[in-house]
Amino acid sequence: KALGVPGGYAIGSIELNKFRIEQGFQWITIGVDLAMLTQKAKETLTAFGR
């Protein structure tokens, strides 16, 4: 917040998400978001032969 940039964190745990929100994080993923991001990253790496 001090830099004018929203802080973010990708976590699968509800408890840890609550803790990060209390710390002031503004961009928080939930388990489904994290799973979708992970799957898309794997697909992209495969498409580029990695």
VOFIBA-320160 format. One line per 5 residues: number of its first residue (from 1); their letters; for each residue z, y, x of N, C-alpha, C, O, CB. Coordinates in Angstrom, 2 decimals. Atoms other than C-alpha are relative to their C-alpha. Glycine has a CB too. Layout:
! residues N
NUM> A> Z:Y:X:Z:Y:X:Z:Y:X:Z:Y:X:Z:Y:X | ...
! end
This chain:
! residues 50
1> KALGV> 0.00:-1.20:0.82:0.00:0.00:0.00:0.00:1.26:0.86:-0.63:2.26:0.52:1.20:0.00:-0.93 | -0.10:-1.17:-0.87:0.80:2.38:2.83:-1.36:0.44:0.53:-1.57:1.63:0.80:0.93:-0.29:1.17 | 1.34:-0.32:-0.51:-2.82:2.20:4.01:-1.00:0.27:-1.11:-2.16:0.58:-0.84:-0.50:-1.13:0.85 | 0.89:-0.22:1.13:-4.26:2.57:0.51:-0.93:-1.16:-0.27:-1.95:-1.02:-0.95:-0.81:1.23:0.24 | 0.81:1.20:0.17:-5.65:-0.96:0.60:0.85:-1.06:-0.68:1.96:-1.33:-0.24:-0.55:-0.52:1.38
6> PGGYA> -0.81:1.03:0.66:-4.50:-3.65:-1.82:0.16:-1.23:0.90:-0.81:-1.75:1.45:-0.64:-0.41:-1.33 | -0.28:1.20:-0.78:-2.83:-6.52:0.00:-0.26:-1.24:-0.85:-0.05:-1.23:-2.06:1.45:0.00:0.52 | 0.29:1.21:0.74:-3.84:-10.03:-0.95:0.48:-1.24:0.71:0.73:-1.24:1.91:-1.47:-0.10:-0.25 | -0.50:1.26:-0.53:-2.75:-13.60:-0.49:-0.51:-1.13:-0.87:-0.46:-1.03:-2.09:1.54:-0.02:0.08 | 0.47:1.16:0.75:-4.22:-16.95:-1.51:1.02:-1.13:0.14:1.21:-1.68:1.22:-1.40:-0.46:0.50
11> IGSIE> -1.07:1.00:0.00:-1.48:-19.41:-2.47:-0.15:-0.89:-1.21:-0.60:-0.44:-2.27:1.41:0.68:0.02 | 0.04:0.92:1.12:-1.30:-22.47:-4.67:1.32:-0.12:-0.74:1.36:-0.71:-1.82:-0.42:-1.33:0.47 | -1.33:0.16:0.57:2.43:-22.21:-5.43:0.37:1.18:-0.90:0.27:2.34:-0.49:1.03:-0.15:1.12 | -0.42:-1.05:0.93:3.65:-20.27:-8.47:1.21:0.75:0.55:1.26:1.98:0.47:0.33:-0.60:-1.38 | -1.20:-0.64:-0.53:7.02:-19.61:-6.84:-0.33:0.96:1.14:0.20:2.07:1.20:0.99:-1.06:0.49
16> LNKFR> 0.38:-0.86:-1.11:5.43:-18.22:-3.69:-0.82:1.20:-0.48:-0.70:2.29:0.07:-0.80:-0.79:1.05 | 0.74:-1.12:0.59:3.05:-16.10:-5.79:0.97:1.05:-0.54:0.79:2.24:-0.30:-0.93:-0.49:-1.14 | -1.00:-0.94:0.53:6.05:-14.55:-7.58:0.66:0.78:1.13:0.85:1.99:1.02:1.07:-0.75:-0.83 | -0.63:-0.64:-1.16:7.67:-13.83:-4.22:-0.92:1.04:0.61:-0.48:2.15:0.93:0.38:-1.05:1.04 | 0.95:-0.94:-0.59:4.52:-12.18:-2.85:-0.20:1.22:-0.90:-0.35:2.34:-0.40:-1.35:-0.69:0.26
21> IEQGF> 0.11:-1.12:0.93:4.19:-10.03:-6.00:1.20:0.93:0.16:1.05:2.15:0.17:-0.11:-0.49:-1.47 | -1.21:-0.80:-0.22:7.80:-8.88:-5.48:-0.10:0.79:1.31:0.48:1.87:1.43:1.24:-0.89:0.02 | 0.18:-0.68:-1.28:6.80:-7.95:-1.92:-1.03:1.13:-0.10:-1.16:1.93:0.83:-0.42:-0.99:1.07 | 0.97:-1.08:0.18:4.07:-5.68:-3.31:-1.46:-0.43:0.11:-2.36:0.41:0.01:0.26:1.05:0.98 | 1.39:0.45:-0.05:0.98:-7.85:-2.93:-0.65:0.22:-1.36:-0.01:0.03:-2.39:-0.09:-1.50:0.42
26> QWITI> 0.69:-0.32:1.25:-1.63:-6.89:-5.53:-1.13:-0.96:-0.33:-1.53:-1.06:-1.49:-0.55:1.39:0.07 | 1.09:0.95:0.22:-4.35:-9.52:-5.10:0.57:-1.38:0.26:0.77:-1.76:1.41:-1.25:0.30:0.92 | -0.63:1.31:-0.10:-2.88:-12.95:-5.79:-0.89:-1.03:-0.70:-1.33:-0.81:-1.83:1.43:0.01:-0.62 | 0.75:1.07:0.64:-4.78:-16.16:-6.46:0.97:-1.02:-0.59:2.13:-1.10:-0.18:-0.97:-0.68:0.99 | -0.78:1.12:0.51:-3.52:-19.06:-8.49:-0.69:-1.28:0.45:-1.78:-1.23:1.01:0.15:0.06:-1.56
31> GVDLA> 0.52:1.27:-0.48:-4.11:-22.74:-7.81:-1.46:-0.24:-0.31:-2.21:-0.70:0.55:0.80:-1.10:-0.56 | 1.39:0.23:0.39:-7.39:-22.92:-9.73:-0.93:0.89:0.81:-1.98:0.44:1.26:-0.19:0.26:-1.52 | 0.81:-0.91:-0.81:-8.76:-19.86:-7.93:-0.17:-0.55:1.41:-1.27:-0.58:1.95:0.63:1.40:0.05 | 0.03:0.50:-1.37:-7.86:-21.36:-4.57:-0.88:-1.24:0.09:-1.64:-1.39:1.05:1.41:-0.32:0.48 | 0.84:1.21:0.01:-9.49:-24.69:-5.47:-1.48:0.36:-0.11:-2.31:-0.23:0.58:0.41:-0.92:-1.16
36> MLTQK> 1.40:-0.40:0.15:-12.69:-22.95:-6.58:-0.53:0.65:1.27:-1.66:0.38:1.68:-0.15:0.97:-1.19 | 0.41:-0.64:-1.25:-12.83:-20.81:-3.42:-0.22:-1.05:1.09:-1.19:-0.97:1.84:1.06:1.02:0.45 | 0.12:1.06:-1.00:-12.27:-23.89:-1.26:-1.26:-0.82:-0.22:-1.99:-1.11:0.73:1.23:-0.91:-0.04 | 1.19:0.79:0.31:-14.99:-25.87:-3.04:-1.28:0.75:0.34:-2.20:0.18:0.92:0.00:-0.39:-1.49 | 1.20:-0.80:-0.30:-17.52:-23.05:-2.75:-0.19:0.16:1.50:-1.32:0.14:1.99:0.10:1.39:-0.68
41> AKETL> 0.09:-0.10:-1.46:-16.71:-22.63:0.94:-0.57:-1.28:0.59:-1.41:-1.24:1.48:1.37:0.31:0.62 | 0.53:1.29:-0.47:-17.35:-26.35:1.50:-1.49:-0.12:-0.31:-2.26:-0.57:0.54:0.78:-1.17:-0.65 | 1.42:0.06:0.38:-20.66:-26.14:-0.40:-0.85:0.89:0.90:-1.94:0.50:1.33:-0.18:0.42:-1.47 | 0.74:-0.94:-0.84:-21.75:-23.13:1.63:-0.14:-0.54:1.42:-1.22:-0.47:2.01:0.70:1.37:0.02 | 0.06:0.57:-1.35:-20.87:-24.77:4.95:-0.97:-1.17:0.06:-1.72:-1.31:1.02:1.40:-0.45:0.45
46> TAFGR> 0.92:1.14:0.05:-22.74:-27.93:3.93:-1.45:0.48:-0.06:-2.32:-0.07:0.62:0.31:-0.89:-1.22 | 1.36:-0.53:0.14:-25.80:-25.89:2.94:-0.53:0.54:1.33:-1.74:0.53:1.57:-0.03:1.11:-1.05 | 0.41:-0.53:-1.30:-25.83:-24.35:6.43:0.18:-1.01:1.12:0.14:-0.66:2.30:0.78:1.25:0.31 | -0.08:1.07:-0.98:-25.38:-27.71:8.15:1.25:-0.01:0.85:1.21:-0.44:2.00:-1.15:0.09:0.88 | -1.26:-0.02:-0.76:-21.80:-27.26:9.20:1.01:-0.93:-0.59:2.13:-1.04:-0.08:0.58:1.40:0.05
! end
